[in-house]
């Protein structure tokens, strides 16, 4: 922790958030990668499609049982 505080003190351009600087240097949070965000969006879309397919499957099963 002391080394990270020294690095913050010696930083020529001070960051907007000292807490974020500490988290980054201690490994608590990694900077967001645009690719990671794109993958999160893709996962959310796939979940929606999955739920829609499950609902359609239920409807089709009830139709099959009716015949």
N, CA, C and O atoms as a Maestro MAE file, in Angstrom:
{
 s_m_m2io_version
 :::
 2.0.0
}

f_m_ct {
 s_m_title
 :::
 protein
 m_atom[268] {
  # First column is atom index #
  i_m_mmod_type
  r_m_x_coord
  r_m_y_coord
  r_m_z_coord
  i_m_residue_number
  s_m_chain_name
  s_m_pdb_residue_name
  s_m_pdb_atom_name
  i_m_atomic_number
  :::
  1 25 0.840 -1.194 0.000 1 A "UNK " " N  " 7
  2 3 0.000 0.000 0.000 1 A "UNK " " CA " 6
  3 2 0.881 1.252 0.000 1 A "UNK " " C  " 6
  4 15 0.593 2.231 -0.688 1 A "UNK " " O  " 8
  5 25 1.948 1.199 0.779 2 A "UNK " " N  " 7
  6 3 2.846 2.352 0.844 2 A "UNK " " CA " 6
  7 2 3.438 2.660 -0.529 2 A "UNK " " C  " 6
  8 15 3.539 3.822 -0.922 2 A "UNK " " O  " 8
  9 25 3.824 1.624 -1.248 3 A "UNK " " N  " 7
  10 3 4.418 1.822 -2.572 3 A "UNK " " CA " 6
  11 2 3.419 2.460 -3.529 3 A "UNK " " C  " 6
  12 15 3.793 3.293 -4.354 3 A "UNK " " O  " 8
  13 25 2.157 2.074 -3.422 4 A "UNK " " N  " 7
  14 3 1.128 2.642 -4.303 4 A "UNK " " CA " 6
  15 2 0.895 4.105 -3.945 4 A "UNK " " C  " 6
  16 15 0.718 4.935 -4.836 4 A "UNK " " O  " 8
  17 25 0.893 4.429 -2.673 5 A "UNK " " N  " 7
  18 3 0.731 5.823 -2.262 5 A "UNK " " CA " 6
  19 2 1.911 6.678 -2.736 5 A "UNK " " C  " 6
  20 15 1.721 7.827 -3.135 5 A "UNK " " O  " 8
  21 25 3.110 6.132 -2.694 6 A "UNK " " N  " 7
  22 3 4.281 6.848 -3.202 6 A "UNK " " CA " 6
  23 2 4.142 7.052 -4.706 6 A "UNK " " C  " 6
  24 15 4.454 8.126 -5.219 6 A "UNK " " O  " 8
  25 25 3.673 6.020 -5.418 7 A "UNK " " N  " 7
  26 3 3.474 6.143 -6.869 7 A "UNK " " CA " 6
  27 2 2.440 7.219 -7.180 7 A "UNK " " C  " 6
  28 15 2.590 7.960 -8.151 7 A "UNK " " O  " 8
  29 25 1.396 7.309 -6.366 8 A "UNK " " N  " 7
  30 3 0.378 8.350 -6.559 8 A "UNK " " CA " 6
  31 2 0.997 9.728 -6.324 8 A "UNK " " C  " 6
  32 15 0.727 10.664 -7.076 8 A "UNK " " O  " 8
  33 25 1.809 9.854 -5.307 9 A "UNK " " N  " 7
  34 3 2.463 11.123 -5.006 9 A "UNK " " CA " 6
  35 2 3.407 11.540 -6.129 9 A "UNK " " C  " 6
  36 15 3.500 12.720 -6.466 9 A "UNK " " O  " 8
  37 25 4.103 10.567 -6.705 10 A "UNK " " N  " 7
  38 3 5.082 10.859 -7.742 10 A "UNK " " CA " 6
  39 2 4.476 10.976 -9.134 10 A "UNK " " C  " 6
  40 15 5.175 11.342 -10.079 10 A "UNK " " O  " 8
  41 25 3.213 10.678 -9.276 11 A "UNK " " N  " 7
  42 3 2.530 10.752 -10.574 11 A "UNK " " CA " 6
  43 2 2.544 12.202 -11.069 11 A "UNK " " C  " 6
  44 15 2.060 13.090 -10.367 11 A "UNK " " O  " 8
  45 25 3.099 12.464 -12.286 12 A "UNK " " N  " 7
  46 3 3.161 13.849 -12.781 12 A "UNK " " CA " 6
  47 2 1.775 14.439 -13.046 12 A "UNK " " C  " 6
  48 15 1.525 15.604 -12.736 12 A "UNK " " O  " 8
  49 25 0.885 13.644 -13.613 13 A "UNK " " N  " 7
  50 3 -0.483 14.106 -13.849 13 A "UNK " " CA " 6
  51 2 -1.375 13.375 -12.865 13 A "UNK " " C  " 6
  52 15 -1.591 12.168 -12.979 13 A "UNK " " O  " 8
  53 25 -1.882 14.106 -11.912 14 A "UNK " " N  " 7
  54 3 -2.690 13.497 -10.863 14 A "UNK " " CA " 6
  55 2 -4.014 12.980 -11.449 14 A "UNK " " C  " 6
  56 15 -4.656 13.675 -12.237 14 A "UNK " " O  " 8
  57 25 -4.417 11.768 -11.066 15 A "UNK " " N  " 7
  58 3 -5.685 11.223 -11.562 15 A "UNK " " CA " 6
  59 2 -6.867 11.945 -10.921 15 A "UNK " " C  " 6
  60 15 -6.735 12.585 -9.878 15 A "UNK " " O  " 8
  61 25 -8.029 11.826 -11.572 16 A "UNK " " N  " 7
  62 3 -9.243 12.451 -11.044 16 A "UNK " " CA " 6
  63 2 -9.675 11.814 -9.735 16 A "UNK " " C  " 6
  64 15 -10.192 12.489 -8.845 16 A "UNK " " O  " 8
  65 25 -9.464 10.532 -9.626 17 A "UNK " " N  " 7
  66 3 -9.899 9.816 -8.436 17 A "UNK " " CA " 6
  67 2 -8.727 9.035 -7.855 17 A "UNK " " C  " 6
  68 15 -8.214 8.105 -8.477 17 A "UNK " " O  " 8
  69 25 -8.321 9.419 -6.676 18 A "UNK " " N  " 7
  70 3 -7.220 8.714 -6.017 18 A "UNK " " CA " 6
  71 2 -7.632 7.285 -5.677 18 A "UNK " " C  " 6
  72 15 -6.808 6.372 -5.711 18 A "UNK " " O  " 8
  73 25 -8.895 7.097 -5.352 19 A "UNK " " N  " 7
  74 3 -9.389 5.758 -5.009 19 A "UNK " " CA " 6
  75 2 -9.295 4.823 -6.216 19 A "UNK " " C  " 6
  76 15 -8.891 3.668 -6.079 19 A "UNK " " O  " 8
  77 25 -9.668 5.325 -7.398 20 A "UNK " " N  " 7
  78 3 -9.545 4.510 -8.607 20 A "UNK " " CA " 6
  79 2 -8.088 4.186 -8.906 20 A "UNK " " C  " 6
  80 15 -7.767 3.080 -9.340 20 A "UNK " " O  " 8
  81 25 -7.213 5.150 -8.674 21 A "UNK " " N  " 7
  82 3 -5.776 4.925 -8.862 21 A "UNK " " CA " 6
  83 2 -5.299 3.802 -7.951 21 A "UNK " " C  " 6
  84 15 -4.564 2.916 -8.386 21 A "UNK " " O  " 8
  85 25 -5.714 3.838 -6.694 22 A "UNK " " N  " 7
  86 3 -5.327 2.801 -5.733 22 A "UNK " " CA " 6
  87 2 -5.871 1.439 -6.146 22 A "UNK " " C  " 6
  88 15 -5.157 0.437 -6.108 22 A "UNK " " O  " 8
  89 25 -7.129 1.411 -6.536 23 A "UNK " " N  " 7
  90 3 -7.736 0.142 -6.956 23 A "UNK " " CA " 6
  91 2 -7.000 -0.442 -8.158 23 A "UNK " " C  " 6
  92 15 -6.720 -1.640 -8.209 23 A "UNK " " O  " 8
  93 25 -6.698 0.405 -9.104 24 A "UNK " " N  " 7
  94 3 -6.015 -0.052 -10.318 24 A "UNK " " CA " 6
  95 2 -4.645 -0.627 -9.986 24 A "UNK " " C  " 6
  96 15 -4.276 -1.689 -10.490 24 A "UNK " " O  " 8
  97 25 -3.898 0.062 -9.150 25 A "UNK " " N  " 7
  98 3 -2.540 -0.385 -8.828 25 A "UNK " " CA " 6
  99 2 -2.515 -1.555 -7.851 25 A "UNK " " C  " 6
  100 15 -1.524 -2.281 -7.777 25 A "UNK " " O  " 8
  101 25 -3.583 -1.738 -7.113 26 A "UNK " " N  " 7
  102 3 -3.645 -2.884 -6.203 26 A "UNK " " CA " 6
  103 2 -4.290 -4.090 -6.874 26 A "UNK " " C  " 6
  104 15 -4.338 -5.176 -6.297 26 A "UNK " " O  " 8
  105 25 -4.789 -3.898 -8.098 27 A "UNK " " N  " 7
  106 3 -5.377 -5.010 -8.840 27 A "UNK " " CA " 6
  107 2 -6.827 -5.273 -8.497 27 A "UNK " " C  " 6
  108 15 -7.361 -6.319 -8.869 27 A "UNK " " O  " 8
  109 25 -7.480 -4.363 -7.802 28 A "UNK " " N  " 7
  110 3 -8.882 -4.568 -7.421 28 A "UNK " " CA " 6
  111 2 -9.809 -4.427 -8.616 28 A "UNK " " C  " 6
  112 15 -10.852 -5.078 -8.679 28 A "UNK " " O  " 8
  113 25 -9.440 -3.595 -9.544 29 A "UNK " " N  " 7
  114 3 -10.286 -3.447 -10.737 29 A "UNK " " CA " 6
  115 2 -9.402 -3.178 -11.940 29 A "UNK " " C  " 6
  116 15 -8.443 -2.409 -11.878 29 A "UNK " " O  " 8
  117 25 -9.749 -3.828 -13.021 30 A "UNK " " N  " 7
  118 3 -9.020 -3.617 -14.265 30 A "UNK " " CA " 6
  119 2 -9.741 -2.560 -15.088 30 A "UNK " " C  " 6
  120 15 -10.963 -2.442 -14.997 30 A "UNK " " O  " 8
  121 25 -9.025 -1.804 -15.873 31 A "UNK " " N  " 7
  122 3 -9.705 -0.832 -16.730 31 A "UNK " " CA " 6
  123 2 -10.598 -1.555 -17.741 31 A "UNK " " C  " 6
  124 15 -10.249 -2.619 -18.253 31 A "UNK " " O  " 8
  125 25 -11.731 -0.966 -18.010 32 A "UNK " " N  " 7
  126 3 -12.691 -1.583 -18.919 32 A "UNK " " CA " 6
  127 2 -12.160 -1.583 -20.344 32 A "UNK " " C  " 6
  128 15 -11.656 -0.575 -20.840 32 A "UNK " " O  " 8
  129 25 -12.281 -2.699 -20.970 33 A "UNK " " N  " 7
  130 3 -11.844 -2.881 -22.342 33 A "UNK " " CA " 6
  131 2 -13.087 -2.793 -23.230 33 A "UNK " " C  " 6
  132 15 -14.110 -3.386 -22.887 33 A "UNK " " O  " 8
  133 25 -13.039 -2.084 -24.344 34 A "UNK " " N  " 7
  134 3 -14.219 -2.008 -25.222 34 A "UNK " " CA " 6
  135 2 -14.700 -3.388 -25.675 34 A "UNK " " C  " 6
  136 15 -15.896 -3.601 -25.874 34 A "UNK " " O  " 8
  137 25 -13.761 -4.319 -25.834 35 A "UNK " " N  " 7
  138 3 -14.135 -5.672 -26.241 35 A "UNK " " CA " 6
  139 2 -14.950 -6.362 -25.143 35 A "UNK " " C  " 6
  140 15 -15.885 -7.107 -25.436 35 A "UNK " " O  " 8
  141 25 -14.595 -6.114 -23.896 36 A "UNK " " N  " 7
  142 3 -15.332 -6.695 -22.771 36 A "UNK " " CA " 6
  143 2 -16.761 -6.167 -22.765 36 A "UNK " " C  " 6
  144 15 -17.708 -6.928 -22.566 36 A "UNK " " O  " 8
  145 25 -16.915 -4.875 -22.981 37 A "UNK " " N  " 7
  146 3 -18.252 -4.284 -23.004 37 A "UNK " " CA " 6
  147 2 -19.077 -4.855 -24.156 37 A "UNK " " C  " 6
  148 15 -20.267 -5.119 -23.989 37 A "UNK " " O  " 8
  149 25 -18.465 -5.046 -25.307 38 A "UNK " " N  " 7
  150 3 -19.168 -5.626 -26.455 38 A "UNK " " CA " 6
  151 2 -19.615 -7.049 -26.133 38 A "UNK " " C  " 6
  152 15 -20.719 -7.455 -26.496 38 A "UNK " " O  " 8
  153 25 -18.762 -7.799 -25.458 39 A "UNK " " N  " 7
  154 3 -19.131 -9.171 -25.081 39 A "UNK " " CA " 6
  155 2 -20.265 -9.180 -24.069 39 A "UNK " " C  " 6
  156 15 -21.140 -10.043 -24.129 39 A "UNK " " O  " 8
  157 25 -20.260 -8.232 -23.142 40 A "UNK " " N  " 7
  158 3 -21.367 -8.139 -22.166 40 A "UNK " " CA " 6
  159 2 -22.690 -7.865 -22.877 40 A "UNK " " C  " 6
  160 15 -23.717 -8.457 -22.548 40 A "UNK " " O  " 8
  161 25 -22.650 -6.961 -23.852 41 A "UNK " " N  " 7
  162 3 -23.869 -6.669 -24.616 41 A "UNK " " CA " 6
  163 2 -24.334 -7.899 -25.381 41 A "UNK " " C  " 6
  164 15 -25.530 -8.184 -25.444 41 A "UNK " " O  " 8
  165 25 -23.385 -8.627 -25.962 42 A "UNK " " N  " 7
  166 3 -23.727 -9.833 -26.708 42 A "UNK " " CA " 6
  167 2 -24.354 -10.878 -25.792 42 A "UNK " " C  " 6
  168 15 -25.319 -11.541 -26.175 42 A "UNK " " O  " 8
  169 25 -23.816 -11.027 -24.596 43 A "UNK " " N  " 7
  170 3 -24.374 -11.985 -23.631 43 A "UNK " " CA " 6
  171 2 -25.795 -11.579 -23.253 43 A "UNK " " C  " 6
  172 15 -26.677 -12.433 -23.156 43 A "UNK " " O  " 8
  173 25 -26.025 -10.290 -23.040 44 A "UNK " " N  " 7
  174 3 -27.361 -9.820 -22.698 44 A "UNK " " CA " 6
  175 2 -28.346 -10.109 -23.829 44 A "UNK " " C  " 6
  176 15 -29.477 -10.527 -23.581 44 A "UNK " " O  " 8
  177 25 -27.916 -9.886 -25.064 45 A "UNK " " N  " 7
  178 3 -28.778 -10.170 -26.213 45 A "UNK " " CA " 6
  179 2 -29.080 -11.663 -26.314 45 A "UNK " " C  " 6
  180 15 -30.214 -12.058 -26.586 45 A "UNK " " O  " 8
  181 25 -28.067 -12.482 -26.095 46 A "UNK " " N  " 7
  182 3 -28.256 -13.937 -26.165 46 A "UNK " " CA " 6
  183 2 -29.214 -14.418 -25.078 46 A "UNK " " C  " 6
  184 15 -30.008 -15.330 -25.308 46 A "UNK " " O  " 8
  185 25 -29.142 -13.813 -23.906 47 A "UNK " " N  " 7
  186 3 -30.060 -14.186 -22.827 47 A "UNK " " CA " 6
  187 2 -31.500 -13.860 -23.219 47 A "UNK " " C  " 6
  188 15 -32.415 -14.645 -22.970 47 A "UNK " " O  " 8
  189 25 -31.688 -12.691 -23.837 48 A "UNK " " N  " 7
  190 3 -33.033 -12.309 -24.284 48 A "UNK " " CA " 6
  191 2 -33.550 -13.287 -25.331 48 A "UNK " " C  " 6
  192 15 -34.699 -13.724 -25.275 48 A "UNK " " O  " 8
  193 25 -32.692 -13.624 -26.283 49 A "UNK " " N  " 7
  194 3 -33.097 -14.574 -27.330 49 A "UNK " " CA " 6
  195 2 -33.410 -15.936 -26.722 49 A "UNK " " C  " 6
  196 15 -34.364 -16.599 -27.131 49 A "UNK " " O  " 8
  197 25 -32.613 -16.349 -25.754 50 A "UNK " " N  " 7
  198 3 -32.824 -17.636 -25.085 50 A "UNK " " CA " 6
  199 2 -34.189 -17.658 -24.392 50 A "UNK " " C  " 6
  200 15 -34.930 -18.635 -24.502 50 A "UNK " " O  " 8
  201 25 -34.514 -16.581 -23.683 51 A "UNK " " N  " 7
  202 3 -35.810 -16.502 -22.999 51 A "UNK " " CA " 6
  203 2 -36.954 -16.543 -24.015 51 A "UNK " " C  " 6
  204 15 -37.976 -17.184 -23.769 51 A "UNK " " O  " 8
  205 25 -36.791 -15.868 -25.145 52 A "UNK " " N  " 7
  206 3 -37.832 -15.874 -26.179 52 A "UNK " " CA " 6
  207 2 -38.005 -17.270 -26.755 52 A "UNK " " C  " 6
  208 15 -39.133 -17.703 -26.992 52 A "UNK " " O  " 8
  209 25 -36.910 -17.982 -26.984 53 A "UNK " " N  " 7
  210 3 -36.983 -19.342 -27.523 53 A "UNK " " CA " 6
  211 2 -37.640 -20.284 -26.507 53 A "UNK " " C  " 6
  212 15 -38.422 -21.156 -26.886 53 A "UNK " " O  " 8
  213 25 -37.328 -20.111 -25.232 54 A "UNK " " N  " 7
  214 3 -37.967 -20.934 -24.205 54 A "UNK " " CA " 6
  215 2 -39.475 -20.708 -24.185 54 A "UNK " " C  " 6
  216 15 -40.251 -21.657 -24.069 54 A "UNK " " O  " 8
  217 25 -39.877 -19.470 -24.296 55 A "UNK " " N  " 7
  218 3 -41.308 -19.153 -24.297 55 A "UNK " " CA " 6
  219 2 -41.989 -19.757 -25.531 55 A "UNK " " C  " 6
  220 15 -43.077 -20.324 -25.429 55 A "UNK " " O  " 8
  221 25 -41.350 -19.633 -26.687 56 A "UNK " " N  " 7
  222 3 -41.896 -20.210 -27.907 56 A "UNK " " CA " 6
  223 2 -41.992 -21.731 -27.780 56 A "UNK " " C  " 6
  224 15 -42.965 -22.334 -28.231 56 A "UNK " " O  " 8
  225 25 -40.993 -22.339 -27.174 57 A "UNK " " N  " 7
  226 3 -40.978 -23.783 -26.973 57 A "UNK " " CA " 6
  227 2 -42.161 -24.217 -26.102 57 A "UNK " " C  " 6
  228 15 -42.815 -25.218 -26.394 57 A "UNK " " O  " 8
  229 25 -42.429 -23.471 -25.046 58 A "UNK " " N  " 7
  230 3 -43.565 -23.794 -24.173 58 A "UNK " " CA " 6
  231 2 -44.881 -23.724 -24.947 58 A "UNK " " C  " 6
  232 15 -45.739 -24.595 -24.810 58 A "UNK " " O  " 8
  233 25 -45.030 -22.676 -25.762 59 A "UNK " " N  " 7
  234 3 -46.254 -22.520 -26.544 59 A "UNK " " CA " 6
  235 2 -46.423 -23.665 -27.535 59 A "UNK " " C  " 6
  236 15 -47.523 -24.193 -27.700 59 A "UNK " " O  " 8
  237 25 -45.335 -24.045 -28.193 60 A "UNK " " N  " 7
  238 3 -45.409 -25.137 -29.159 60 A "UNK " " CA " 6
  239 2 -45.704 -26.463 -28.477 60 A "UNK " " C  " 6
  240 15 -46.423 -27.291 -29.038 60 A "UNK " " O  " 8
  241 25 -45.174 -26.685 -27.295 61 A "UNK " " N  " 7
  242 3 -45.455 -27.919 -26.555 61 A "UNK " " CA " 6
  243 2 -46.934 -28.007 -26.182 61 A "UNK " " C  " 6
  244 15 -47.536 -29.079 -26.255 61 A "UNK " " O  " 8
  245 25 -47.509 -26.888 -25.788 62 A "UNK " " N  " 7
  246 3 -48.939 -26.912 -25.453 62 A "UNK " " CA " 6
  247 2 -49.783 -27.171 -26.694 62 A "UNK " " C  " 6
  248 15 -50.807 -27.849 -26.604 62 A "UNK " " O  " 8
  249 25 -49.378 -26.646 -27.860 63 A "UNK " " N  " 7
  250 3 -50.108 -26.903 -29.097 63 A "UNK " " CA " 6
  251 2 -50.014 -28.373 -29.465 63 A "UNK " " C  " 6
  252 15 -51.003 -28.972 -29.885 63 A "UNK " " O  " 8
  253 25 -48.829 -28.961 -29.310 64 A "UNK " " N  " 7
  254 3 -48.637 -30.374 -29.631 64 A "UNK " " CA " 6
  255 2 -49.496 -31.241 -28.714 64 A "UNK " " C  " 6
  256 15 -50.086 -32.220 -29.171 64 A "UNK " " O  " 8
  257 25 -49.573 -30.906 -27.456 65 A "UNK " " N  " 7
  258 3 -50.380 -31.673 -26.501 65 A "UNK " " CA " 6
  259 2 -51.857 -31.561 -26.822 65 A "UNK " " C  " 6
  260 15 -52.621 -32.490 -26.561 65 A "UNK " " O  " 8
  261 25 -52.272 -30.423 -27.390 66 A "UNK " " N  " 7
  262 3 -53.675 -30.222 -27.726 66 A "UNK " " CA " 6
  263 2 -54.108 -31.120 -28.872 66 A "UNK " " C  " 6
  264 15 -55.289 -31.455 -28.970 66 A "UNK " " O  " 8
  265 25 -53.182 -31.522 -29.747 67 A "UNK " " N  " 7
  266 3 -53.526 -32.389 -30.871 67 A "UNK " " CA " 6
  267 2 -53.412 -33.782 -30.435 67 A "UNK " " C  " 6
  268 15 -53.656 -34.697 -31.221 67 A "UNK " " O  " 8
  :::
 }
 m_bond[267] {
  # First column is bond index #
  i_m_from
  i_m_to
  i_m_order
  :::
  1 1 2 1
  2 2 3 1
  3 3 4 2
  4 3 5 1
  5 5 6 1
  6 6 7 1
  7 7 8 2
  8 7 9 1
  9 9 10 1
  10 10 11 1
  11 11 12 2
  12 11 13 1
  13 13 14 1
  14 14 15 1
  15 15 16 2
  16 15 17 1
  17 17 18 1
  18 18 19 1
  19 19 20 2
  20 19 21 1
  21 21 22 1
  22 22 23 1
  23 23 24 2
  24 23 25 1
  25 25 26 1
  26 26 27 1
  27 27 28 2
  28 27 29 1
  29 29 30 1
  30 30 31 1
  31 31 32 2
  32 31 33 1
  33 33 34 1
  34 34 35 1
  35 35 36 2
  36 35 37 1
  37 37 38 1
  38 38 39 1
  39 39 40 2
  40 39 41 1
  41 41 42 1
  42 42 43 1
  43 43 44 2
  44 43 45 1
  45 45 46 1
  46 46 47 1
  47 47 48 2
  48 47 49 1
  49 49 50 1
  50 50 51 1
  51 51 52 2
  52 51 53 1
  53 53 54 1
  54 54 55 1
  55 55 56 2
  56 55 57 1
  57 57 58 1
  58 58 59 1
  59 59 60 2
  60 59 61 1
  61 61 62 1
  62 62 63 1
  63 63 64 2
  64 63 65 1
  65 65 66 1
  66 66 67 1
  67 67 68 2
  68 67 69 1
  69 69 70 1
  70 70 71 1
  71 71 72 2
  72 71 73 1
  73 73 74 1
  74 74 75 1
  75 75 76 2
  76 75 77 1
  77 77 78 1
  78 78 79 1
  79 79 80 2
  80 79 81 1
  81 81 82 1
  82 82 83 1
  83 83 84 2
  84 83 85 1
  85 85 86 1
  86 86 87 1
  87 87 88 2
  88 87 89 1
  89 89 90 1
  90 90 91 1
  91 91 92 2
  92 91 93 1
  93 93 94 1
  94 94 95 1
  95 95 96 2
  96 95 97 1
  97 97 98 1
  98 98 99 1
  99 99 100 2
  100 99 101 1
  101 101 102 1
  102 102 103 1
  103 103 104 2
  104 103 105 1
  105 105 106 1
  106 106 107 1
  107 107 108 2
  108 107 109 1
  109 109 110 1
  110 110 111 1
  111 111 112 2
  112 111 113 1
  113 113 114 1
  114 114 115 1
  115 115 116 2
  116 115 117 1
  117 117 118 1
  118 118 119 1
  119 119 120 2
  120 119 121 1
  121 121 122 1
  122 122 123 1
  123 123 124 2
  124 123 125 1
  125 125 126 1
  126 126 127 1
  127 127 128 2
  128 127 129 1
  129 129 130 1
  130 130 131 1
  131 131 132 2
  132 131 133 1
  133 133 134 1
  134 134 135 1
  135 135 136 2
  136 135 137 1
  137 137 138 1
  138 138 139 1
  139 139 140 2
  140 139 141 1
  141 141 142 1
  142 142 143 1
  143 143 144 2
  144 143 145 1
  145 145 146 1
  146 146 147 1
  147 147 148 2
  148 147 149 1
  149 149 150 1
  150 150 151 1
  151 151 152 2
  152 151 153 1
  153 153 154 1
  154 154 155 1
  155 155 156 2
  156 155 157 1
  157 157 158 1
  158 158 159 1
  159 159 160 2
  160 159 161 1
  161 161 162 1
  162 162 163 1
  163 163 164 2
  164 163 165 1
  165 165 166 1
  166 166 167 1
  167 167 168 2
  168 167 169 1
  169 169 170 1
  170 170 171 1
  171 171 172 2
  172 171 173 1
  173 173 174 1
  174 174 175 1
  175 175 176 2
  176 175 177 1
  177 177 178 1
  178 178 179 1
  179 179 180 2
  180 179 181 1
  181 181 182 1
  182 182 183 1
  183 183 184 2
  184 183 185 1
  185 185 186 1
  186 186 187 1
  187 187 188 2
  188 187 189 1
  189 189 190 1
  190 190 191 1
  191 191 192 2
  192 191 193 1
  193 193 194 1
  194 194 195 1
  195 195 196 2
  196 195 197 1
  197 197 198 1
  198 198 199 1
  199 199 200 2
  200 199 201 1
  201 201 202 1
  202 202 203 1
  203 203 204 2
  204 203 205 1
  205 205 206 1
  206 206 207 1
  207 207 208 2
  208 207 209 1
  209 209 210 1
  210 210 211 1
  211 211 212 2
  212 211 213 1
  213 213 214 1
  214 214 215 1
  215 215 216 2
  216 215 217 1
  217 217 218 1
  218 218 219 1
  219 219 220 2
  220 219 221 1
  221 221 222 1
  222 222 223 1
  223 223 224 2
  224 223 225 1
  225 225 226 1
  226 226 227 1
  227 227 228 2
  228 227 229 1
  229 229 230 1
  230 230 231 1
  231 231 232 2
  232 231 233 1
  233 233 234 1
  234 234 235 1
  235 235 236 2
  236 235 237 1
  237 237 238 1
  238 238 239 1
  239 239 240 2
  240 239 241 1
  241 241 242 1
  242 242 243 1
  243 243 244 2
  244 243 245 1
  245 245 246 1
  246 246 247 1
  247 247 248 2
  248 247 249 1
  249 249 250 1
  250 250 251 1
  251 251 252 2
  252 251 253 1
  253 253 254 1
  254 254 255 1
  255 255 256 2
  256 255 257 1
  257 257 258 1
  258 258 259 1
  259 259 260 2
  260 259 261 1
  261 261 262 1
  262 262 263 1
  263 263 264 2
  264 263 265 1
  265 265 266 1
  266 266 267 1
  267 267 268 2
  :::
 }
}
